[in-house]
Amino acid sequence: MTPAGGPAADPVASGPQRRAAAGPCGTVRVLGLDPGSRSTGFGVIEAFPGGARYLASGSIRAAGEDLASRLREIYAGVAAIMAEHRPGEVAIERVFVHRNPDSALKLGQARGAALCATFGAAGALFDYSPREVKLAVVGHGNAAKQQVQRMVKVLLGIEGRLGVDAADALAIALCHAHGRATYLAAAAGGAGRAR
């Protein structure tokens, strides 16, 4: 894996510090990740002041029989995406508590495998809750997956089929791009100025 330049962020930025960790004005390539133990969605966009442009998306299908094999596949898949697309920033969905503790543990391990593949190759790492992502893309935090999928296609001008995992990953990248743009606009306008 070839580093994309710049130091890697040690912790995943979250809370108010997340916005402060965003990079300088201009265009940045963002990788959105929607981790899962069987399918991990990815979406790559170019974020710029005032918008975003679609670059690539898809799913890493982990077909291994046991969890360890699937985690290796997730790690290798994300590492390959990092090497190919060289994102400057990575946005990943925060794990939420499932009703089934075993599912939550597997999801957390899949997220960990995906995160480890990004270390050292991206300038900054950010995480967002599912509610934050839905709010940023659809306008309300309880949106259905189909609503998210449709809005991602509209916002990025994607025609044709878009898988659910890829749409979720692109939504995470768009959520980050929106938050990043808000932070940059506030920073350019001066402290304390309302937007």
LOZALO-475381 format. One record per atom (N, C-alpha, C): residue number from 1; residue in one letter; y, x, z. Coordinates in pm, 1 decimal, always signed. Each point is the difference from the previous one (the first is absolute). Layout:
% LOZALO-475381
num:residu:c2:c1:c3
NUM:A:Y:X:Z
...
This chain:
% LOZALO-475381
num:residu:c2:c1:c3
1:M:-117.8:+85.3:+0.0
1:M:+117.8:-85.3:+0.0
1:M:+123.4:+89.4:+0.0
2:T:+91.2:-26.4:-91.7
2:T:+121.6:+78.5:-10.6
2:T:+111.9:-67.1:+76.7
3:P:+68.3:+72.6:+89.9
3:P:+110.9:-61.4:+73.9
3:P:+110.1:-45.3:-93.7
4:A:+61.3:-113.5:+32.6
4:A:+107.5:-55.6:-82.6
4:A:+134.9:+59.1:+36.0
5:G:+2.4:+90.2:+95.7
5:G:+125.9:+62.2:+39.4
5:G:+55.7:-63.0:+124.7
6:G:+68.7:+77.6:+77.3
6:G:+60.3:-49.1:+123.6
6:G:-100.9:-5.9:+111.8
7:P:+47.5:+10.6:+121.5
7:P:-90.9:-4.1:+112.9
7:P:-55.8:-139.9:+21.6
8:A:-122.0:-6.9:+47.4
8:A:-61.3:-128.6:+29.1
8:A:+50.8:-50.6:+133.5
9:A:+15.9:-129.6:+9.4
9:A:+40.2:-59.7:+126.6
9:A:-121.7:-2.4:+91.0
10:D:+15.0:+45.1:+124.2
10:D:-112.6:+0.6:+92.3
10:D:-42.0:-141.2:+37.8
11:P:+85.1:-76.5:+66.4
11:P:-41.8:-135.5:+35.1
11:P:+36.1:-98.0:-109.5
12:V:-61.4:-114.8:+6.7
12:V:+38.6:-108.5:-88.9
12:V:+128.7:-57.0:+56.2
13:A:+103.9:-1.3:-80.3
13:A:+129.1:-51.7:+46.7
13:A:-10.5:-150.5:+17.9
14:S:+52.3:-50.5:+108.9
14:S:-0.5:-143.8:+23.1
14:S:+120.8:-37.5:+83.4
15:G:+23.8:-129.9:+9.8
15:G:+114.2:-46.9:+77.8
15:G:+130.3:+44.4:-61.4
16:P:+106.6:+8.5:+81.4
16:P:+131.2:+37.0:-51.4
16:P:+1.6:+139.1:-63.5
17:Q:-85.8:+91.1:+46.3
17:Q:-1.4:+134.6:-55.0
17:Q:-48.6:+2.2:-144.5
18:R:-75.0:-102.8:-39.8
18:R:-53.8:-3.4:-134.9
18:R:+113.1:+7.9:-101.3
19:R:+103.2:-79.7:+16.2
19:R:+109.8:-1.2:-95.7
19:R:+75.6:+133.7:+1.6
20:A:+15.6:+59.2:+117.0
20:A:+74.2:+124.5:+10.4
20:A:-74.1:+115.8:-65.4
21:A:-131.9:-12.9:-18.6
21:A:-78.3:+108.5:-56.7
21:A:+2.4:+0.1:-152.4
22:A:+59.2:-101.9:-60.8
22:A:+2.1:-9.5:-145.3
22:A:+77.3:+116.6:-60.1
23:G:-39.6:+38.4:-121.9
23:G:+57.5:+116.0:-65.3
23:G:+137.5:-24.7:-58.4
24:P:+48.9:+94.2:-79.2
24:P:+134.1:-8.5:-56.7
24:P:+10.0:-108.1:-107.9
25:C:+124.0:-30.9:-38.6
25:C:+24.4:-99.3:-105.1
25:C:-69.4:+41.9:-128.2
26:G:-27.6:-95.1:-84.5
26:G:-60.5:+28.1:-128.9
26:G:-137.3:-62.4:-12.1
27:T:-70.2:+45.4:-100.7
27:T:-130.9:-54.4:-31.6
27:T:-108.5:+71.1:+79.3
28:V:-96.5:-76.3:+46.5
28:V:-114.4:+57.7:+70.3
28:V:-125.7:-75.0:-43.1
29:R:-107.7:+73.0:-15.7
29:R:-128.5:-60.5:-32.2
29:R:-65.9:-41.2:+131.7
30:V:-42.0:-126.5:+7.4
30:V:-59.7:-54.7:+122.4
30:V:-143.0:-44.2:-29.5
31:L:-92.2:+42.3:+86.1
31:L:-137.8:-46.1:-5.4
31:L:-20.1:-101.9:+110.7
32:G:-40.2:-120.7:-35.4
32:G:-34.5:-102.4:+97.7
32:G:-150.5:-5.3:+14.6
33:L:-48.5:-8.5:+123.8
33:L:-143.3:-5.3:+26.6
33:L:-34.6:-122.1:+83.9
34:D:-102.3:-73.7:-43.3
34:D:-53.4:-114.0:+73.4
34:D:-145.6:+33.4:+32.6
35:P:-23.1:+62.3:+117.0
35:P:-134.1:+49.7:+29.9
35:P:-100.9:-110.0:+32.9
36:G:-124.2:+24.9:-38.9
36:G:-112.6:-86.2:+32.0
36:G:-126.3:+83.6:-4.2
37:S:-101.5:-39.4:+74.3
37:S:-121.6:+81.5:+6.1
37:S:-84.6:-10.5:-126.5
38:R:+20.1:-102.6:-79.7
38:R:-72.0:-15.9:-127.5
38:R:+91.7:+19.8:-121.0
39:S:+124.5:-39.6:+13.0
39:S:+96.0:+12.3:-109.7
39:S:+137.3:+35.3:+56.7
40:T:+54.8:+109.8:-46.2
40:T:+133.8:+43.8:+40.3
40:T:+91.8:-12.3:-120.6
41:G:+98.3:-85.0:+11.6
41:G:+94.9:-18.3:-109.3
41:G:+105.3:+108.5:+0.6
42:F:+46.0:+37.9:-119.8
42:F:+109.5:+95.3:-11.8
42:F:+98.5:-47.8:-105.5
43:G:+125.3:+34.2:+20.7
43:G:+103.6:-33.7:-96.2
43:G:+105.6:+108.4:+0.7
44:V:+39.8:+44.0:-116.8
44:V:+100.4:+106.4:-13.5
44:V:+119.6:-57.4:-73.6
45:I:+117.7:+15.5:+62.3
45:I:+124.0:-44.4:-62.2
45:I:+102.3:+112.5:+5.8
46:E:+98.3:-9.7:-83.8
46:E:+117.5:+85.4:+3.4
46:E:+109.9:-85.9:+61.4
47:A:+47.5:+36.5:+119.5
47:A:+105.7:-76.7:+67.7
47:A:+132.8:+68.6:-25.3
48:F:+100.5:-79.3:-34.9
48:F:+133.2:+53.5:-27.8
48:F:+102.8:-98.2:+53.3
49:P:+122.5:+44.7:+20.6
49:P:+101.5:-93.3:+49.9
49:P:+9.8:-122.1:-91.6
50:G:-23.4:-117.2:+55.6
50:G:+9.8:-122.9:-76.8
50:G:-129.8:-50.0:-59.5
51:G:-111.1:+69.9:+20.3
51:G:-123.8:-51.0:-58.1
51:G:-118.7:+92.6:+13.6
52:A:-104.1:-36.6:-75.2
52:A:-123.5:+77.2:-0.3
52:A:-68.9:-19.6:-134.4
53:R:-78.6:+99.5:-37.6
53:R:-73.1:-4.1:-127.0
53:R:-147.8:+23.4:+26.8
54:Y:-84.5:-81.1:-59.4
54:Y:-145.1:+11.2:+12.9
54:Y:-50.9:+123.5:-72.7
55:L:-90.2:+74.5:+65.1
55:L:-62.8:+114.9:-64.5
55:L:-151.2:-15.9:-12.7
56:A:-67.2:-36.3:+110.5
56:A:-146.5:-10.5:-3.0
56:A:-47.8:-80.5:+119.8
57:S:-120.2:-55.1:-12.4
57:S:-61.8:-70.1:+112.9
57:S:-148.3:-15.3:-25.4
58:G:-71.1:-34.6:+104.8
58:G:-143.3:-21.5:-11.8
58:G:-63.8:-6.5:+136.6
59:S:-131.7:+15.8:+0.5
59:S:-76.0:-3.9:+124.1
59:S:-100.4:+114.1:+2.3
60:I:-17.3:+55.9:+116.7
60:I:-105.2:+98.1:+22.6
60:I:-116.5:-78.7:+56.8
61:R:-105.6:-13.4:-77.2
61:R:-117.3:-75.7:+42.7
61:R:-97.2:+95.1:+68.9
62:A:-17.4:-18.7:+129.2
62:A:-91.3:+84.1:+78.1
62:A:-135.9:-68.9:+4.1
63:A:-95.4:+53.3:-73.7
63:A:-129.0:-65.6:-15.7
63:A:-110.6:+62.2:+85.0
64:G:+33.3:+94.9:+83.1
64:G:-101.7:+66.4:+80.7
64:G:-74.6:-96.4:+89.5
65:E:-124.1:+35.7:+31.9
65:E:-83.3:-84.4:+85.7
65:E:+49.2:-2.4:+143.7
66:D:+40.7:+115.3:+51.5
66:D:+44.9:+4.7:+139.6
66:D:+150.4:+25.1:+4.8
67:L:+58.4:-23.0:+117.0
67:L:+145.1:+11.4:+15.9
67:L:+48.2:+141.8:-28.4
68:A:-72.9:+100.6:+44.7
68:A:+42.3:+138.9:-22.8
68:A:+12.7:+30.3:-149.0
69:S:-93.6:-48.5:-80.0
69:S:+6.3:+22.0:-145.7
69:S:+121.8:-69.7:-59.6
70:R:+26.4:-120.3:+45.9
70:R:+115.8:-73.9:-51.6
70:R:+130.7:+68.5:+39.2
71:L:+6.9:+52.1:+121.4
71:L:+121.5:+70.6:+44.0
71:L:+23.4:+124.7:-84.9
72:R:-106.9:+71.6:-35.8
72:R:+14.2:+116.9:-88.6
72:R:+54.1:-41.9:-135.9
73:E:-48.6:-114.0:-51.4
73:E:+46.8:-49.4:-129.8
73:E:+147.8:-39.3:+6.1
74:I:+40.8:-62.9:+109.0
74:I:+140.8:-37.4:+17.0
74:I:+86.8:+125.5:+4.5
75:Y:-41.3:+96.7:+80.4
75:Y:+74.5:+126.1:+11.4
75:Y:+12.9:+66.9:-137.0
76:A:-111.6:+13.4:-71.1
76:A:+1.5:+67.0:-130.8
76:A:+85.7:-76.9:-100.9
77:G:-8.6:-133.3:+2.6
77:G:+79.2:-81.7:-92.3
77:G:+149.0:+13.3:+24.4
78:V:+41.4:-6.8:+126.1
78:V:+142.6:+13.3:+31.8
78:V:+48.3:+141.3:-31.6
79:A:-81.9:+100.5:+28.8
79:A:+38.1:+138.3:-31.3
79:A:+21.6:+17.2:-150.9
80:A:-85.7:-60.9:-81.2
80:A:+14.8:+7.5:-145.6
80:A:+128.7:-69.1:-46.1
81:I:+31.4:-114.7:+59.5
81:I:+123.6:-72.3:-34.4
81:I:+121.3:+84.2:+38.9
82:M:-5.2:+61.8:+117.3
82:M:+109.5:+86.8:+45.0
82:M:+21.9:+114.1:-99.4
83:A:-108.1:+62.3:-43.9
83:A:+10.5:+112.8:-93.7
83:A:+53.3:-44.8:-136.1
84:E:-43.4:-116.0:-46.0
84:E:+42.2:-48.3:-131.6
84:E:+144.7:-48.7:-1.3
85:H:+40.5:-76.4:+101.3
85:H:+131.5:-65.5:-3.0
85:H:+107.5:+70.0:+82.3
86:R:-38.2:+87.5:+89.8
86:R:+93.0:+79.8:+80.2
86:R:+113.9:-80.9:+62.5
87:P:-33.6:-99.3:+83.1
87:P:+106.3:-81.0:+60.4
87:P:+82.4:+79.7:+100.5
88:G:+127.7:-31.9:+7.4
88:G:+87.2:+62.2:+99.4
88:G:-9.6:-69.3:+134.4
89:E:-39.8:-128.3:-1.9
89:E:-14.5:-78.6:+121.8
89:E:-122.2:-89.8:-12.5
90:V:-64.6:-22.9:+113.7
90:V:-118.7:-85.0:+4.7
90:V:+24.7:-111.8:+99.8
91:A:-30.6:-122.6:-40.1
91:A:+10.8:-116.5:+88.4
91:A:-139.0:-61.0:+13.2
92:I:-39.5:-29.3:+124.0
92:I:-133.2:-52.7:+26.0
92:I:+10.4:-120.1:+92.4
93:E:-93.6:-92.2:-16.3
93:E:+1.6:-117.9:+85.9
93:E:-52.7:+35.1:+138.5
94:R:+69.6:-48.8:+100.2
94:R:-39.4:+18.3:+139.6
94:R:-120.3:-89.8:+29.1
95:V:-93.5:+50.3:+77.1
95:V:-117.9:-77.7:+36.5
95:V:+40.2:-111.3:+95.7
96:F:-50.3:-119.4:-25.6
96:F:+23.5:-110.8:+91.4
96:F:-133.8:-36.6:+64.2
97:V:+4.6:-65.6:+111.8
97:V:-120.8:-32.3:+74.9
97:V:-74.3:-115.0:-67.9
98:H:-122.8:+27.3:-34.3
98:H:-86.6:-102.9:-57.5
98:H:-66.6:-78.9:+111.6
99:R:-57.5:-111.4:-35.4
99:R:-79.1:-75.2:+96.8
99:R:-127.4:+76.3:+32.9
100:N:-50.0:+74.1:-94.9
100:N:-122.9:+75.9:+16.2
100:N:+35.9:+145.8:+30.6
101:P:-27.3:+48.0:+121.0
101:P:+34.9:+138.6:+36.0
101:P:-66.5:+104.5:-89.2
102:D:-121.9:-26.3:-45.3
102:D:-69.6:+94.3:-87.2
102:D:+74.6:+16.7:-132.0
103:S:+50.1:-109.8:-55.1
103:S:+77.8:+6.6:-124.4
103:S:+129.5:+78.4:+20.2
104:A:+65.0:-21.4:+114.1
104:A:+124.1:+72.3:+28.9
104:A:-25.0:+149.7:+10.9
105:L:-111.3:+37.7:+61.7
105:L:-33.2:+142.6:+11.5
105:L:-26.6:+61.4:-137.2
106:K:-74.7:-70.2:-84.6
106:K:-28.1:+50.8:-134.4
106:K:+128.8:+12.6:-81.6
107:L:+87.6:-99.0:+11.5
107:L:+127.4:+4.8:-70.7
107:L:+83.9:+118.0:+48.1
108:G:+1.8:+22.2:+130.8
108:G:+73.3:+113.6:+55.5
108:G:-54.0:+133.3:-49.8
109:Q:-132.1:+9.1:-12.8
109:Q:-59.5:+123.4:-51.1
109:Q:+32.3:+19.7:-148.4
110:A:+0.3:-108.1:-76.3
110:A:+36.7:+9.2:-142.2
110:A:+145.9:+43.4:-13.8
111:R:+85.4:-54.7:+84.3
111:R:+141.6:+38.0:+0.2
111:R:+14.2:+148.4:+33.5
112:G:-76.5:+45.1:+98.6
112:G:+4.0:+141.4:+38.6
112:G:-43.8:+91.9:-113.4
113:A:-104.6:-38.6:-73.4
113:A:-46.3:+80.9:-113.3
113:A:+108.5:+7.4:-107.5
114:A:+64.2:-113.3:-28.0
114:A:+106.8:-2.8:-100.6
114:A:+118.4:+85.7:+46.1
115:L:+38.4:-13.3:+126.8
115:L:+112.2:+78.6:+53.1
115:L:-27.3:+149.6:-7.5
116:C:-120.6:+39.4:+38.1
116:C:-32.7:+143.0:-0.8
116:C:+13.1:+60.3:-139.7
117:A:-30.2:-78.9:-102.4
117:A:+10.7:+48.7:-137.2
117:A:+144.5:+20.7:-42.9
118:T:+95.9:-58.1:+72.5
118:T:+140.5:+14.4:-37.2
118:T:+68.9:+115.8:+71.2
119:F:-56.5:+45.6:+110.4
119:F:+65.7:+104.7:+79.2
119:F:+16.4:+127.5:-81.7
120:G:+117.2:+55.9:+4.5
120:G:+27.9:+124.4:-70.8
120:G:+38.5:-19.0:-144.8
121:A:-9.2:-122.6:-51.2
121:A:+30.2:-21.3:-141.8
121:A:+115.8:-95.5:-22.8
122:A:+51.1:-62.4:+104.6
122:A:+112.2:-93.2:-15.5
122:A:+109.2:+38.3:+98.9
123:G:+122.1:-24.0:-38.6
123:G:+112.2:+35.1:+85.1
123:G:+10.0:-83.3:+125.6
124:A:-34.5:-126.9:-7.1
124:A:+13.4:-87.2:+116.0
124:A:-101.0:-113.4:-9.7
125:L:-37.3:-50.1:+115.8
125:L:-99.5:-105.3:+10.3
125:L:+57.4:-113.3:+84.8
126:F:-15.6:-124.6:-47.0
126:F:+58.2:-116.0:+65.5
126:F:-105.6:-108.4:+12.2
127:D:+7.1:-81.9:+106.1
127:D:-93.7:-111.5:+9.8
127:D:+73.9:-130.5:+24.9
128:Y:-60.3:-108.1:-49.7
128:Y:+60.4:-132.1:+7.0
128:Y:-106.2:-101.9:+39.3
129:S:+41.0:-97.8:+77.2
129:S:-91.7:-107.9:+36.8
129:S:-15.6:-94.3:-119.6
130:P:-110.4:-73.4:-6.3
130:P:-16.1:-97.6:-108.3
130:P:+116.4:-99.7:-5.6
131:R:+49.9:-40.0:+114.9
131:R:+112.6:-94.2:+4.7
131:R:+126.5:+60.7:-62.0
132:E:+29.0:+127.4:+30.1
132:E:+116.6:+67.4:-58.9
132:E:-11.1:+3.7:-152.3
133:V:-120.2:+29.2:-49.3
133:V:-21.9:+10.8:-144.6
133:V:+24.1:-135.9:-66.1
134:K:-60.5:-105.0:+54.8
134:K:+16.3:-134.2:-57.2
134:K:+145.0:-45.4:+4.2
135:L:+68.4:+30.0:+107.9
135:L:+140.4:-36.9:+14.0
135:L:+85.7:+70.2:-105.0
136:A:-25.8:+127.8:-23.2
136:A:+78.5:+77.9:-96.5
136:A:-25.0:-43.8:-143.6
137:V:-123.0:-37.4:-31.4
137:V:-35.3:-29.3:-138.9
137:V:+13.8:-147.7:-34.5
138:V:-41.5:-87.3:+91.2
138:V:-0.6:-143.4:-29.2
138:V:+117.4:-73.0:+65.5
139:G:+43.7:+48.6:+115.3
139:G:+110.8:-65.0:+68.6
139:G:-40.5:-69.6:+128.3
140:H:-131.2:-9.4:+24.4
140:H:-46.8:-51.4:+129.5
140:H:-130.3:+69.5:+37.6
141:G:-16.3:+21.0:+129.1
141:G:-109.2:+82.1:+51.3
141:G:-136.8:-62.7:+1.4
142:N:-11.7:-128.4:-35.3
142:N:-130.4:-66.9:-0.7
142:N:-46.5:-32.6:-141.6
143:A:+47.9:+74.4:-96.7
143:A:-33.8:-27.0:-140.3
143:A:-149.0:+20.3:-25.4
144:A:-54.2:-78.8:-91.0
144:A:-139.3:+13.8:-42.4
144:A:-13.1:+118.8:-95.2
145:K:-122.1:+52.2:-10.6
145:K:-24.5:+115.4:-87.4
145:K:+41.5:-28.9:-144.6
146:Q:-22.3:-122.0:-47.1
146:Q:+36.5:-35.2:-137.0
146:Q:+151.5:+5.4:-20.4
147:Q:+76.3:-39.3:+102.5
147:Q:+146.3:+7.6:-8.9
147:Q:+45.6:+145.1:-8.9
148:V:-60.9:+87.1:+80.7
148:V:+33.6:+142.5:-2.5
148:V:-32.5:+56.6:-137.2
149:Q:-118.6:-31.4:-50.4
149:Q:-43.8:+49.4:-130.1
149:Q:+96.8:-42.8:-110.5
150:R:+39.9:-126.2:+1.9
150:R:+92.6:-50.2:-102.9
150:R:+136.0:+68.4:+9.0
151:M:+54.5:+14.6:+119.8
151:M:+131.6:+62.5:+16.2
151:M:-2.5:+147.6:-40.5
152:V:-108.3:+69.8:+30.7
152:V:-12.0:+140.5:-41.4
152:V:+5.5:+8.8:-152.2
153:K:-72.4:-88.0:-67.7
153:K:+0.5:-0.1:-146.5
153:K:+139.5:-28.1:-54.6
154:V:+70.3:-94.5:+60.9
154:V:+135.5:-34.7:-44.3
154:V:+94.7:+117.2:+25.7
155:L:-1.8:+54.5:+121.4
155:L:+93.5:+106.9:+36.6
155:L:-19.8:+127.5:-81.4
156:L:-124.4:+26.7:-38.6
156:L:-27.7:+123.8:-74.2
156:L:-23.5:-23.3:-149.4
157:G:+11.5:-124.2:-44.0
157:G:-16.6:-29.5:-142.6
157:G:-140.6:+26.8:-50.7
158:I:-99.5:-27.9:+81.6
158:I:-139.4:+24.0:-37.5
158:I:-54.8:-125.3:-66.9
159:E:-55.2:+17.5:-118.7
159:E:-64.2:-110.5:-70.3
159:E:-150.6:+21.5:+5.1
160:G:-74.1:-106.6:-7.8
160:G:-145.4:+12.1:+2.6
160:G:-53.9:+0.6:+141.9
161:R:-126.5:+37.7:+11.2
161:R:-71.1:-6.0:+127.2
161:R:+44.8:+109.9:+95.3
162:L:+10.9:-36.4:+126.7
162:L:+29.9:+94.6:+107.4
162:L:-89.1:-36.2:+116.7
163:G:-89.2:+90.7:+37.4
163:G:-92.3:-25.4:+109.5
163:G:+72.7:-20.9:+132.4
164:V:-64.0:-72.7:+91.3
164:V:+61.2:-32.0:+128.3
164:V:+29.0:+126.0:+81.1
165:D:-94.0:+94.6:+5.4
165:D:+22.4:+122.4:+78.0
165:D:+112.8:+84.0:-58.9
166:A:+4.3:+9.6:-132.6
166:A:+107.6:+74.2:-66.0
166:A:+134.5:-68.9:+22.8
167:A:+1.0:-133.4:-6.2
167:A:+123.9:-74.4:+24.0
167:A:+49.6:+22.3:+142.1
168:D:-90.8:-1.7:+96.1
168:D:+39.4:+24.7:+139.1
168:D:+57.3:+140.7:+16.8
169:A:-61.7:+98.2:-63.9
169:A:+49.8:+137.8:+9.1
169:A:+137.7:+13.4:-64.6
170:L:+19.9:-64.8:-113.9
170:L:+131.7:+1.7:-64.7
170:L:+103.3:-70.8:+86.5
171:A:-41.2:-107.7:+68.0
171:A:+91.3:-70.3:+90.7
171:A:+43.0:+91.5:+114.0
172:I:-91.4:+80.2:+51.1
172:I:+33.2:+94.9:+107.5
172:I:+100.2:+103.4:-52.0
173:A:-22.5:+49.9:-121.7
173:A:+93.2:+96.0:-59.7
173:A:+137.3:-64.7:-21.9
174:L:+2.4:-125.0:-45.9
174:L:+126.9:-71.0:-20.9
174:L:+71.7:-24.6:+132.4
175:C:-75.2:-34.2:+103.3
175:C:+59.1:-18.8:+132.8
175:C:+69.9:+127.8:+44.1
176:H:-67.1:+112.6:-20.8
176:H:+60.9:+128.0:+36.2
176:H:+123.5:+27.9:-85.6
177:A:-9.5:-25.2:-129.5
177:A:+113.7:+24.0:-89.2
177:A:+120.2:-83.9:+41.9
178:H:-24.7:-125.8:+37.1
178:H:+108.3:-88.0:+44.2
178:H:+63.4:+51.9:+128.6
179:G:-82.6:+36.1:+97.5
179:G:+51.4:+53.1:+126.3
179:G:+73.3:+130.2:-19.6
180:R:-51.3:+82.7:-89.7
180:R:+62.6:+128.4:-30.4
180:R:+136.8:-22.2:-65.6
181:A:+6.4:-95.2:-91.7
181:A:+126.3:-29.1:-67.6
181:A:+103.4:-52.6:+98.9
182:T:-43.5:-83.1:+93.4
182:T:+90.2:-53.0:+101.8
182:T:+55.2:+112.2:+86.6
183:Y:-88.6:+90.3:+41.0
183:Y:+43.3:+113.3:+81.8
183:Y:+100.0:+87.2:-77.0
184:L:-31.6:+31.1:-124.9
184:L:+87.9:+86.9:-79.3
184:L:+135.6:-64.9:-23.8
185:A:+0.2:-131.7:-23.5
185:A:+126.8:-71.0:-22.5
185:A:+84.9:+3.9:+128.0
186:A:-62.7:-20.5:+114.8
186:A:+72.6:+5.0:+126.7
186:A:+51.6:+139.5:+28.3
187:A:-80.5:+100.2:-30.1
187:A:+42.3:+138.5:+24.1
187:A:+116.6:+37.2:-91.0
188:A:-2.2:-46.8:-125.0
188:A:+108.2:+30.2:-93.4
188:A:+128.1:-74.0:+36.4
189:G:-14.0:-118.7:+61.0
189:G:+115.8:-80.6:+35.3
189:G:+65.5:+38.8:+131.7
190:G:-61.5:+87.6:+74.3
190:G:+57.4:+40.1:+129.2
190:G:-59.8:-76.1:+114.7
191:A:+3.4:+59.4:+115.1
191:A:-57.3:-59.1:+120.4
191:A:+78.3:-123.1:+41.4
192:G:-72.1:-101.5:+44.7
192:G:+62.5:-118.8:+53.6
192:G:+50.3:-98.1:-103.2
193:R:-14.0:+28.8:-125.7
193:R:+48.0:-88.3:-104.3
193:R:-109.9:-100.0:-37.8
194:A:+31.0:-125.3:+4.0
194:A:-98.4:-103.6:-31.2
194:A:-22.1:-9.5:-150.0
195:R:-119.8:-27.6:-38.9
195:R:-35.7:-17.9:-141.9
195:R:-52.3:-138.4:-21.7
